[in-house]
Amino acid sequence: FSFAFHPRTRPWGPKFSVAPMDMATVQVSVTLMVLAALTFNMFQGSKSSSWWGRYLVYPVTYMLAVQVGSQHMMPALVFGTLVRYAVNLLFTCLSKMDSFSEPVKIHRANPPAEQHERELDWDGPVILSPTAFVLVDLVTPWLRTTVPLSWTSVGVCFLAHYLVVEPIYYLFHLWLHKPAIYKASHVHHHSSVVTEAISGTSHPMLETLGYLANFSFSFLVPAWFGCFSTSLIPIYFTFFDIMNCIGHCNFEVVPRWLQAGPLKYLIYTSTYHSLHHSKYKYNYCLFCPIWDHIGGTVHSTAESLHEQVLTQKPRPLDAVFLAHGHGTHSMLHLPWLSPFLATHQHEQRWWMIPLQPLTFLWVVFCRYCLSTACVQRYQYRGTQCATWCLPVTGHFYFMKSHRQAISDMIVQAVKDADDAGVRYLGLAHLNKAEFINQGGKDLLPQLGDRKIRVVHGNTLTAAAVWQALREHTTPKDEIVFAGSTSKIGRALCILLSNRGNTVRMITGCEERFQKIKSEAGEGGKELVRVQTYEEGVGCRAWILGKWMEPKKIQAMIPPGSLIIDFAVPHVSEEIAKDYRYVNGASLSYIGGQKETDITFCHDVPNTVPACLAAAIVHARENTQKHETGEVDVDEVEGWWEKATRHGFSLACIEPDAKAKKVA
């Protein structure tokens, strides 16, 4: 017997015939095989080169629906799927909005960056849900008979959820926690102790398929009772994802009154399910705790933790780092939009290119409609810190018409920080530019008697570069310096010249050069002004305090040479690997996640900007000082000692073997 499919004559399901397979059957068979292959590919992990092909499941599912005559469900499935993405994005956004979630945060720590990558599979059930509907419609008659939406159909749908889906899920979940099954599958989900809104749908393939089979009863039961409506699809999808996000978003959503009397047996809380991820052997229910009460698996602190979280006080901040956007693409790396991208270096990805018109509109909206916001709150060795961000990308700073508005935004951010009890505020790159506020100096008269201290952090950046120079050069080495007349450059030129190094200062400003030469005293004779990069060719030690085109670096600096970089943007990893490379503007920190839960990537992965580290050190040492204007050369070496005392170190890259051979 052969499998033959006749979509036009079929009242339901497949039809068996002795006739050879016709073209329609072949098409359906091929589509099913493609779907199977795409489904297996979905669960290969985000590092698989073909992983992004998971989204091909959508068009292939639509193709299958057309082939088997299931188009009647597609509008509801498309709308419901879009709503699911919107719900998950909304909860992700709310969980990252510090002003909203901080007062009721459950675990007051950030998930590790590795978790965000592992949970990129979160939308697997979202992708496969439409496929499941089409497959059920292919093999059964149940979903082909539909009725208009009514209260009866909604009621039967939710009765099916609470009386069928919930108890089956509870038993299935208990089974998943059996040691062998847990290790083979469910550990993937439980690797997330500090959960994200999307954590609830991050599961391996077989587990996901099991869940889909169970959740289908919310639609099959109404179909069996003759009251299935396709409008139930977006309604149930919305309900399910809201409840799922409530359990995993790591901030308490459910108010006290929803736990009064018998309601606590019907509706779980965010803290209730959070206990399942931290205690493992308790609180197994889906959304309805009555099954835990019946099974005796309710954790004893479920109610008290709910009350504790709802009444806790916000954490005071010791230090805030005031950042800003870089290029337009950097505004897509915000944790409100993508916690995963927020942990990675800000760079243009291929899929961002077609989004550029929307990205441009988003950047303009941010500039004119949003105010300074907290990007991430974190602790460093117990010191409470946060990165705030001006909703402004770098190019606005170079437009004179925007500078006053940006300056006013910075002043307001400092005042807001002081009002919030912040003790030290660090300024990122352009927020301390000479043409904005002279390295923060212009901010001080506007603060009056406020207690907050403003920190540009340039002294520690200079100290990091100086330390790299001491480790990798001798007083006999000649050094080419781009960006030599900046505040950091000035301090380094004075230190180098007094050490005996000849410094070729690339600058077009004779006045600034002469001023630095004069400040260097006897060492001033070692400072030589050059005006082009070409005049540094042949030198094997370069300091880049100003962005240099990659092609110029490769053309003028021999492979294997020393490059000490504190420019923004920094030299790319692809170029840096051919040199002895040190990024003096980015510092590593000893101890990893044991010392800090910072995961937001400010610039270079697994590092923090030196100026952010400076704000943290100010707070930890409680210096009670502003750090603005020119860098005090006498304090540079002392600042490196402070930085190392608090766990910061240089991040170096040695040239690869090929570059060494060329050198």
Secondary structure, 3 states (H helix, E strand, C coil): CEEECCCCCCCCCCEEECCCCCHHHHHHHHHHHHHHHHHHHHCCCCCCCCHHHHHHHHHHHHHHHHHHCCHHHHHHHHHHHHHHHHHHHHHHHHHHCHHHHHHHECCCCCCCHHHHHHHHHHHHHHHHHHHHHHHHHHHCCCCCCCCCCCHHHHHHHHHHHHHHHHHHHHHHHHHHCCHHHHHHHHHHHHCCCCCCHHHHHCCCHHHHHHHHHHHCHHHHHHHHCCCCCCCHHHHHHHHHHHHHHHHHCCECCCCHHHHCCCHHHHCCCHHHHHHHHHHCCCCCCCCCCHHHHHHCCCCCCHHHHHHHHHHCCCCCCCEEEEEECCCHHHHHCCCCCCHHHHCCCCCCCHHHCCCHHHHHHHHHHHHHHCCCEEEEEEEECCEEEEEEEECCCHHHHCCHHHHHHHHHHHHHHHHHHHHCCCCEEEECHHHHCHHHHCCCHHHHHHCCCCCCEEECCHHHHHHHHHHHHHHHCCCCCEEEEECCCCHHHHHHHHHHHHHCCEEEEECCCHHHHHHHHHHCHHHHHHEEEECCHHHHCCCCEEEECCCCCHHHHHHHCCCCCEEEECCCCCCCHHHHCCCEEEEEEEEEECCHHHCECCCCCCCCCCCEEHHHHHHHHHHHHCCCCCECCCCCHHHHHHHHHHHHHCCEEEEEECCCHHHHHHC
